Amino acid sequence: MSTLVKPVTIPREVADAIEFLRRAGRDNETLIYEVINPTRGYNDTLTHLRSIPFNTLMRALLDGYERELTEEEQAYVRIAEAYDYCANGRGARSHAAQDSAYAQGIKFTLNTLNIVIPGVNDTEVRA
């Protein structure tokens, strides 16, 4: 029986630090040695790696990781979810007209601000 291992979610700074050290040729053993060895100092890269629990860092290195979304990316996800809910008839039938108007309002606002969110207004024609 196989178990599907889900990647851990880590802060963007930690992911950047891992990727920086990978580009510098560090393997997992060397990377962990630098994190746990107090004589390696406290540069920004190591500080970021030390900012998460050790077990989380180990899982990120062994099982893979996903970056935490920025606040802006989280907002885009919430907007896309609200749009999908209203535009695709997931609300109560008694609120269909309001849901449609809400979805149109989301698109209007995004288009007015020239913001593109995939699945919401990415097919709109821009002037």
N, C-alpha and C positions, 0 to 999 in steps of 0.2 A: 504494500500500500504506500503510495507516495503522498507527501504532504506539500501543498503549494505554499511557498514562503513568500509572504508579502513584504515588499521593500518598506523600510522605515521612512518616515518623513522627518527631515532635519532642516534647521534654519539655513537660509541661503548662504550666510557667511561661512557656515561649516562646510557646505557643499563646495563653495569656492576654494576653501582651504584644502580640502581633499584633492580637488582637481589641480590646484597649483602644485601640490607636492607630487601628484602623479606625473604632471608634465616635467617636473624636475627629476623624474626617474625613481621616486620612492615606491617600494613595494609595501605590502601590508605590515610586514615585520619591522621594517625600518620606520615606517610611519608611527606605529604603536610605540616603538622604542623611544622615538623623539617626544611623544606625548607623555609617557610615564617617567622619563628620565629628567629629574629636576635640574641637572647640569646643562640641559639644552636651552635653558633660558625661557623668556616669556615674550617672544615676538608676537605680532598680531595673528599670524597663521596658527601658532600653537595655542594661543589664548582662545581662539575660536574653537579649535578642536577640543580643548579642555572644558568648554562651556556646556557641553552636553554630557549626560551620564556615560560612563565608560562602556557599559553594555550596549547602549544605543550606537555609539561609535563603532563598536565591533560588528554589530548587525549591519550597519551601513556599509562597512568595508566588505563584509562577507556575503550579505544577501542583496545588496544594492540599496539605493535610496531614491527618494523623491524630494524635490525642493519644496519648502513651504511657499505658499502663494503670498505675494505681496498684498498689501491692503487694496491696492488698485485692482489686482487680478481677482481677489476675493469679491470685490464689488462687481466686476464684470460677470463673474459666475452667478451672483445673486440676481443681477439684472437679466441675464439670459434665462435663468430659471423662472423668474416672474413673467417674462415675455412668453416663454414656452407654455406656461400654465394658462395664461390668458388667451394667447393667440390660437392655441390648439384645442380649445374647448375642454379643458380639464376642470374648469370651475363648475359651479351649479348652473343648470340650464336657466334658472330664473335670473341669473346674473350675466347671461351671454352678451347682452348689449353693453353692459358696463365693462366686462372683460375685454371685449373687442376695442372699446374706446381706450381702455387702459393700455392695451398693446399698441394701439396707434400712437398714443401719447409717448410711450417709451421710444418708438421709432422716430417720431418727430423730434424729440429732445436730443437723441443721439445724433441724428442727421444735422440738426441745428448747431450742435457743438462740434460737429465733424469728428465724432468718435465712432469707430467701427467695432462692433462686437460680433464675432462669428455666430451664425445662427439667428441673429436678430436683424441686423441691417447690412450684412456684408454683401448683399446682392443689389443694393440701392445704387442708382446712377447718380454720380456726383457731377455738378456743373463746374 
